[in-house]
Amino acid sequence: MKFLSSGKVKDLYDVDESTILFKFSDRVSAFDVKFNQDIPQKGEVLCKFAEFWFNELDIPNHFIKRESNTEILVKKMDMLPIECVVRGYFYGSLISRWKKGEVKVPDGTDTTMAARLPVPIFDPTTKSEHDVPIDKSKALEMNLVTEEQFDWLEKTSIDIYKKMADVADSVGFILADLKLEFGLLDGKITLGDSIGPDEYRLWPKDSFEVGKIQEAYDKQLLRDWLAANGYQKQFDDARDEGKEPTSPQIPQEIISKMTQRYVTAFEKLSKT
């Protein structure tokens, strides 16, 4: 196999003219910063989550099979240059962008932090080192997708979110938001990349409380620790100065808690 590239979480290998191998690692990133420490068992959980969701969702996707605890085989696709984000709750960057007037929310939205939106909203971004939120007009202006493709991606992404939210709800979780990626396979739009705790926010229903920062069963736990300790601002300041942000040491308590929550989330969801 030929090594192709190394991303924030997984390494890609060329198997043959139609197949790629994804090898999931224990690496972790947040706020577009890669950390030197690993999260034990993270790669295995991400790999098995990818297999689970691709089999669970009734939509064409590029998944072929799981090769090992950390590897899956997928079909090669021409990936669309857009990340399809669906938000079901008023949380995260949606709040600050709404306050700045950069994004609209449905009429009647409760703008208390973590309140459920009246309907899920499609909130896509570009695919780059630092993703930029876009709307339909911007996506068409940038020639990222056609109008027909954008409309299909919006409807399909929301449908997938609803399906996954129902599965999560059945085992005591809330799916707050979701990021999906699609590509073209034999001329048809096909679900791709991977789906797991690095692509969504997952909250336990029994501790959920509107107006509060939620208990995270995803990598939001790391983001919250970074923000609470001023590192998010340090990262932004470094970039403003044209410097590469330096990653701090993650406390062992946070690392252990992330491993435990990733494993717990998979065990509960995979039993549905």
N, C-alpha and C positions, 0 to 999 in steps of 0.2 A: 504493500500500500504506500501511496505517496502522501506525505504530509502537505496539507493545503494552508491551514491558518490556525491561529490560536486566538480565541476570543476571550471575553471576560470570564466565562465559565467553562466553555467546552472547546475541545480541539477537533478539527475536521480533517479527515483523511479521504483521499480519492481511492475508491475500491475498483471501479471499472467505469466504462463510458456512461453508465446510467445510475450509478450508486455511490453514495457517500456514507462514511461512518462518522457518527457523532460520539466522541469520548467525553463524558461529563467528568469534571474535576471537582475538588472540594474548595476551589477558589471562591472568593467572595468580593463583590464590589458594591459601592454605594455612592450616590452623587457623582457618578462617573469617575470614581477613584478606585483603583485596584489595591487590595490590601495584601500584605506579605504573609499573613496568617491564613490557615485553612480552617474550614468548618467541617469537622469529621462527619462522615456519612452523607454529606450534602450531595456529592456527585451521584451516589447510589439512589438517593431519594429522588433527585431530579430525573434520573434515567427511568426509574420505575413509574414516576408520575407521568412522564411523556408517553410511555406505553399505555398506561391506564387511560389517560384522556383521549388519545388517538383512537383507542378501541371503543371508548364510551360514546364519543360524539358521532352522530349519524351524518357525516359530511366527508367528501373525498379529501384524503390527506396523503402526505408523502411517506408515512411510516410503513416500513416493511416488516421488521421484527427486532426483538431485543437480542443482542448477541451475548451480553454478559451483564453483570450487575451495574456496569457503568457505561455500556455501549449500546447504541441502536444503529440499525441500517435504515437509510432513507433514500427515496428517489431524488435524483437531481432535478432542480427546478430553476427557472429564471425568477428570482425573488422580486416582488414588487417593492419599490422604494418608499414604503409607507408603513408605519406601525399603527395597527388598528386598536386603539384604546377605547374601552367601554367603561363608563363610570355609573355605578348604581347608587353611590352615596356621596354626600357633600363632604369631601375629605381631601387631604393632601394638597397638592399644588392647585387643585381646582379652586380652593378657597381664596388663595392669594391672587390668582389670575382673575377671578370674579370680582374681587375688591378693586382691582386695577382697571376693570372694564374690558379685559382682554378676551373674555369668554362669557357667553350667555347661558343661563340655566332655564329650565322650563318654568312657565308661569305657575305660581302657587308653591314654588320650592321653599321649604323650610331651610333657611341658611344658618341654622345651628350646626356646629361641627358634628360630623358623623350622622346627620339626619339622612334618611332615605330619600332619594330623589323621586318625584312623581312617576317618572319613567326613566329607564336607563338612557344615557346620552352617549353618542359617538363622538370621541374627542381625539382624533388621530394626530400623529406627529411625523416629522421627517425621520429618516434613518441615518444617523450620523453619530459622530463622537459625542455630541451634545444635542439630543433630540429637541426639535423646535415644534411646538404645537401649531397646527394648521387647520383651516376649515376647508369646505368644499371649493370655494372660489380660489383659495391659495393653492390647493392641490392641483387644480386644473391649470392655473397660471404657471405653475412650476413644471407642468407636463409630467407629473408623477404618475398619474393614472388618467384614464378617460372618464367622462361623466358617467357612462354606463358602469364602468368598473367601480367608481366611487360609490354609486348607489347600491351596487351589489355588496360591496364590502361593508357598508353601513348596516344594511339589513341583516346580512349573515352574521356579522360580529355581534350584533345585539341578540340575535337568536341563540348563538352559542353561549353568550353570557347568561341568558335566561336558563338554558339547559344546565349549565354548570352550577348556577346559583341554586337551582332546585336540588341537584345532587348534594351540594354542600349543606343546604338547609336540612336535608333528610338525616344528616349525621351530626347536627348541632353546630354548624358553622354558617357564617355570613360571608358571601363573596362580595367584597366592597367594590372591586374594580378588576380589570383584566386587560392584558396586552396580547394581541395575536399578530401573527405574520402570515402572509399568503404569497404564493408564487404562481407562475404559469407552468402547467405540465400538460403537454400535448394540446396547447392552446386554451386550456380551461383553468380558471382560477382554483387553486388547491391550497388547503390549509397546510402550513409548514412550520419550520423551526421546532420549538419544543414548548410544552405547557407545564408549568409547575410553580412553586412558591417564589421564583424569581420573576414571574410574569403576572402575579396577582397579589391582592391583599386579602387575607383570610382571617376572620375574627370569630372567636367562640361566642355563641349566642348567650351562654349563661352568664357572661361577664360584660355583655354589651350594654353601653349606656350612652345615649345621645348627649353631646356636649363635652365628652371626654376623649382623651387619646386612648385608642383601643388597644387591647392586648393582641399582639401580632403573632400569627403562626406562619410567618414568611420573613423576608429579610427586612421588613419595616422595623423590626426590633433593633437592628443595627443602625438604621437611619435615625430612629428616635434617640438612641444613645449619642450619636454624633451631633445631632442638632442640640440636644440638651447640654452638651459640653462645649458648644461653640465651634465645633469643627466644620460644620456646614458653611459658616461665615468665613472661616479661614480658607476653605477651599475656593469660595467665590472671590475672596480678596486676592488670592494667589493668581487665579486666572485673569482677573482684572489687570494685574501687574505683568501678565504675560509669562507667568511661571507655572510649572507643573506642581500641583498640590502634593504635599507629602502625607502619606498615610500614617495615622497614629497607631499605637498598639491597642488592639481590642482586648478588653478585660476577659480573663478566662471564664468568668461568670456569664458573660454575654455569649461567648462561643459555645459553652455547654448548653445554655438555654436554647440557643438556635438549633443545635443538633437535636435536642429533645423534642422541640416543637415541630421541626420538619418531619421527624420520624412519626410522632403522634398524629400529625395531619394525614400522612400517607396511610397509616394503619387504619384510621377511621374512614377515610374516603374510599379506600380500596375494598372495603367490606360491604359497600352498598350493593 
